[in-house]
Amino acid sequence: MQVYSFSASVYKTFVLFSDKKPCCCEFQPSISSSETNPTKNYQNCKGFLNIPEDIGLNTTELHLSGNPIEILEEDSFENVPSLQIIYLDYNKIHTIKNKSFTDLPVISMVSISHNKIKNIERNAFSNLPTLVQLDPSHNLLQRLLPRVFSHLSGLQVLVLEENDLLLLEAENFVGLYRLEKLHLGGNSLQMLTPGIFLELSRLKELILQRNSLTNIQTGWFKGTTRVCHW
């Protein structure tokens, strides 16, 4: 893949610097980009301890997988309103703070799998009506706070497999009216709260394999009339 660099007068340089060492990202301008307003896609950015502050305003895809990032702070992406896709897999993230992901008007996918996430604060995902897919799989989540996804009204795919979830509570999935796929396999679930899926009227795929569910009760699956794949 070719590496591009541009003069500072037109483009913000994409050779960014972390706290310890420089990162040389592979930069892919969109075919439709103009010289004065390019669409930027930062690929394979390495060496960051936190989310860089000088990401280009018009960046649409951000690939920060495989870094030692540990915490996502409030307003981590506040200066990048054009972001559509964010990859933060294979970092060391353990906490996602309130408003880490907020006011991203065109965001469609966030992948934060294969981290060490134990805590997602209640308003970590705020005002993201365009988000379609969220993947916090392969982490260390034991509990989800009530209404933690309530600001994701457009979410269609939620992947929570391979965590340490012990219990799902009544308001965990409140507000997910458009959710179609919910993957919960490979957790430590022993029981479900009756009516937990009641608001998920569009749910078509519910994956619960590799849990410890026993003595299944009919009330657990109330509202899942459209599910055709278990």
C-alpha positions as CSV (number, residue, x, y, z in Angstrom):
1,M,0.0,0.0,0.0
2,Q,1.4,3.4,-0.9
3,V,2.1,5.9,1.8
4,Y,1.1,9.5,1.0
5,S,2.3,12.8,2.5
6,F,1.1,16.3,1.7
7,S,2.2,19.8,2.4
8,A,1.0,21.3,5.7
9,S,-0.7,24.1,3.9
10,V,-3.4,21.8,2.5
11,Y,-3.3,18.7,4.6
12,K,-2.7,17.9,8.2
13,T,0.3,15.5,8.2
14,F,-0.6,11.9,8.9
15,V,2.8,11.1,10.4
16,L,1.6,11.4,14.0
17,F,3.5,11.2,17.2
18,S,2.6,9.3,20.4
19,D,4.0,9.9,23.8
20,K,6.9,7.5,23.1
21,K,7.5,7.0,19.5
22,P,6.3,8.2,16.0
23,C,3.6,6.5,14.2
24,C,3.6,6.3,10.4
25,C,0.0,5.6,9.3
26,E,-0.9,4.5,5.8
27,F,-3.2,7.2,4.4
28,Q,-5.9,6.5,1.8
29,P,-7.6,9.6,0.3
30,S,-11.0,8.9,-1.2
31,I,-11.3,8.9,-5.0
32,S,-13.9,11.6,-4.6
33,S,-11.7,13.8,-2.5
34,S,-10.8,17.3,-3.6
35,E,-7.4,18.9,-2.8
36,T,-8.9,21.3,-0.3
37,N,-11.3,18.9,1.4
38,P,-10.0,15.3,1.3
39,T,-11.7,12.3,2.8
40,K,-9.0,10.7,5.0
41,N,-8.7,7.1,6.1
42,Y,-6.0,6.4,8.6
43,Q,-4.8,2.8,8.4
44,N,-2.6,0.7,10.6
45,C,-1.7,3.5,13.0
46,K,0.7,2.2,15.7
47,G,2.4,3.4,18.8
48,F,-0.4,5.4,20.5
49,L,-1.1,5.4,24.2
50,N,-4.3,7.3,23.7
51,I,-6.5,8.6,21.0
52,P,-4.5,11.2,19.0
53,E,-5.8,14.8,19.1
54,D,-4.7,15.8,15.6
55,I,-6.8,13.4,13.5
56,G,-7.8,15.2,10.3
57,L,-11.2,16.8,10.4
58,N,-12.4,14.8,7.3
59,T,-11.2,11.4,8.4
60,T,-13.9,8.8,7.7
61,E,-12.2,5.6,8.9
62,L,-9.8,5.3,11.9
63,H,-7.8,2.1,12.4
64,L,-6.1,2.1,15.8
65,S,-6.0,-1.6,16.4
66,G,-3.0,-3.2,18.1
67,N,-2.0,-0.2,20.3
68,P,-1.4,0.0,24.1
69,I,-4.4,2.3,24.6
70,E,-6.0,1.7,28.0
71,I,-8.7,4.2,28.6
72,L,-11.2,6.0,26.3
73,E,-11.7,9.4,27.8
74,E,-14.7,11.8,27.4
75,D,-15.0,13.3,23.9
76,S,-12.2,11.2,22.5
77,F,-13.4,11.9,18.9
78,E,-15.0,15.3,19.3
79,N,-13.0,16.9,16.5
80,V,-13.7,14.3,13.9
81,P,-17.3,14.7,12.9
82,S,-16.9,12.8,9.6
83,L,-15.9,9.5,11.2
84,Q,-18.0,6.5,9.9
85,I,-15.9,3.6,11.1
86,I,-13.7,3.1,14.1
87,Y,-11.4,0.1,14.8
88,L,-9.9,-0.2,18.3
89,D,-9.5,-3.9,18.5
90,Y,-6.5,-5.6,20.2
91,N,-5.7,-2.7,22.5
92,K,-5.5,-2.8,26.3
93,I,-8.7,-0.8,26.9
94,H,-10.2,-1.5,30.3
95,T,-12.6,1.5,30.8
96,I,-14.9,3.4,28.4
97,K,-15.8,6.6,30.1
98,N,-19.0,8.7,29.7
99,K,-19.2,10.4,26.3
100,S,-16.2,8.6,24.9
101,F,-18.3,8.1,21.8
102,T,-20.6,11.1,21.4
103,D,-22.0,13.4,18.7
104,L,-20.6,11.5,15.8
105,P,-23.3,12.4,13.2
106,V,-22.4,9.8,10.6
107,I,-20.8,7.0,12.5
108,S,-21.9,3.5,11.4
109,M,-19.6,1.0,13.0
110,V,-17.5,0.8,16.2
111,S,-15.3,-2.3,16.9
112,I,-13.6,-2.5,20.3
113,S,-13.2,-6.3,20.5
114,H,-10.2,-8.2,22.1
115,N,-9.5,-5.6,24.8
116,K,-9.7,-5.8,28.6
117,I,-12.9,-3.9,29.0
118,K,-14.5,-4.3,32.4
119,N,-16.4,-1.1,32.6
120,I,-18.6,0.8,30.1
121,E,-20.0,3.8,31.9
122,R,-23.7,4.5,31.4
123,N,-23.4,7.3,28.9
124,A,-20.3,6.1,27.1
125,F,-22.3,6.0,23.8
126,S,-24.2,9.2,23.6
127,N,-26.2,10.7,20.8
128,L,-25.2,8.2,18.1
129,P,-28.5,7.5,16.2
130,T,-26.6,6.4,13.0
131,L,-24.5,3.7,14.6
132,V,-25.5,0.4,13.1
133,Q,-22.9,-2.1,14.4
134,L,-21.2,-2.2,17.8
135,D,-18.7,-5.0,18.7
136,P,-17.4,-5.1,22.3
137,S,-16.8,-8.9,22.0
138,H,-13.8,-10.8,23.6
139,N,-13.5,-8.5,26.6
140,L,-14.0,-8.9,30.4
141,L,-17.5,-7.5,30.9
142,Q,-19.3,-9.1,33.8
143,R,-22.2,-6.7,34.0
144,L,-23.9,-4.1,31.7
145,L,-25.4,-1.0,33.3
146,P,-29.1,-0.4,32.8
147,R,-29.7,1.7,29.6
148,V,-26.1,1.6,28.6
149,F,-27.1,1.3,25.0
150,S,-30.2,3.5,25.2
151,H,-28.7,6.3,23.0
152,L,-28.2,3.9,20.0
153,S,-31.6,4.0,18.5
154,G,-30.4,2.9,15.0
155,L,-28.3,-0.1,16.2
156,Q,-28.9,-3.3,14.3
157,V,-26.0,-5.5,15.3
158,L,-24.7,-5.9,18.9
159,V,-21.9,-8.4,19.5
160,L,-21.2,-9.2,23.1
161,E,-19.9,-12.7,22.8
162,E,-16.9,-14.1,24.7
163,N,-17.2,-11.8,27.7
164,D,-17.7,-12.8,31.3
165,L,-21.4,-11.7,31.6
166,L,-23.1,-13.4,34.6
167,L,-26.5,-11.8,34.4
168,L,-28.6,-9.7,32.0
169,E,-30.8,-7.1,33.7
170,A,-34.2,-5.8,32.8
171,E,-33.1,-2.5,31.2
172,N,-29.8,-3.6,29.5
173,F,-31.4,-3.4,26.0
174,V,-33.8,-0.5,26.5
175,G,-34.0,1.7,23.4
176,L,-32.7,-0.8,20.9
177,Y,-35.9,-0.8,18.8
178,R,-34.1,-1.6,15.5
179,L,-31.8,-4.3,16.8
180,E,-31.8,-7.4,14.5
181,K,-28.8,-9.4,15.7
182,L,-27.7,-10.0,19.3
183,H,-24.8,-12.2,20.0
184,L,-24.3,-13.3,23.6
185,G,-22.5,-16.6,23.1
186,G,-19.5,-17.6,25.2
187,N,-20.4,-15.8,28.4
188,S,-21.2,-17.1,31.9
189,L,-24.9,-16.5,31.9
190,Q,-26.9,-18.8,34.2
191,M,-30.2,-17.1,33.9
192,L,-32.0,-14.3,32.1
193,T,-34.3,-11.7,33.5
194,P,-37.9,-12.3,32.2
195,G,-38.9,-9.7,29.6
196,I,-35.3,-8.6,28.9
197,F,-35.9,-8.8,25.2
198,L,-39.4,-7.3,25.2
199,E,-38.4,-4.1,23.4
200,L,-36.4,-5.9,20.7
201,S,-39.4,-6.3,18.4
202,R,-37.2,-6.5,15.2
203,L,-34.8,-9.1,16.6
204,K,-34.1,-11.9,14.2
205,E,-30.9,-13.5,15.4
206,L,-30.2,-14.3,19.1
207,I,-27.1,-16.3,19.9
208,L,-26.8,-17.8,23.4
209,Q,-24.6,-20.8,22.8
210,R,-21.7,-21.6,25.2
211,N,-23.4,-20.2,28.3
212,S,-24.5,-22.0,31.5
213,L,-28.3,-21.5,31.1
214,T,-30.4,-24.2,32.8
215,N,-34.0,-24.5,33.8
216,I,-35.1,-22.3,30.9
217,Q,-38.2,-20.3,31.6
218,T,-40.7,-19.2,29.0
219,G,-40.8,-15.6,30.2
220,W,-37.1,-15.2,29.3
221,F,-37.9,-15.0,25.6
222,K,-41.0,-12.9,25.7
223,G,-41.1,-10.5,22.7
224,T,-38.8,-12.5,20.5
225,T,-41.5,-13.6,18.0
226,R,-39.4,-12.8,14.9
227,V,-36.2,-14.7,16.0
228,C,-35.4,-17.4,13.4
229,H,-31.8,-18.1,14.3
230,W,-30.8,-19.1,17.8
